[in-house]
């Protein structure tokens, strides 16, 4: 059972950007969010049942952008780990020191205490779909991939 926490259709949009930012801050952490206008963008975010680790499904027909810098980190003081399971499209994660492309069928891990930028990219059918598993760092601190920043195939992880 899931709950729709955000639903955006560019064709019938009012000012949904503020709602998107509120949902993102509540479910993830503070940062700069952008739905890239395409003329027919659709973004939908569904959240599974509340638990220690949240599971969220995001689908989009438009590229999305997110940036988290040191000012955001200092303001919200959260210590979360997000596992990004890419089902369709890809994500370009940029950290100080490099960029990694996470393709469909792969997973990446981000931490709220590190600045990063990500570009959620659509596939050839204009689809982007990811599952996020969000957990407090103390539940994931022994995960080896946290230190490597390298995406890994979901068959391995």
Secondary structure, DSSP 8 states (H G I E B T S, - for coil): --EEEEEEEGGG-SS-HHHHHHHHHHHS---EEEE---SS-EEEEEE----SSEEEEEEESS-EEEEE-HHHHHHH---EEEEEEEEESEEEEEETTEEEEEETTEEEEEETTS-EEEEEE--TTS-EEEEEEEEEHHHHTT-THHHH---EETTT-
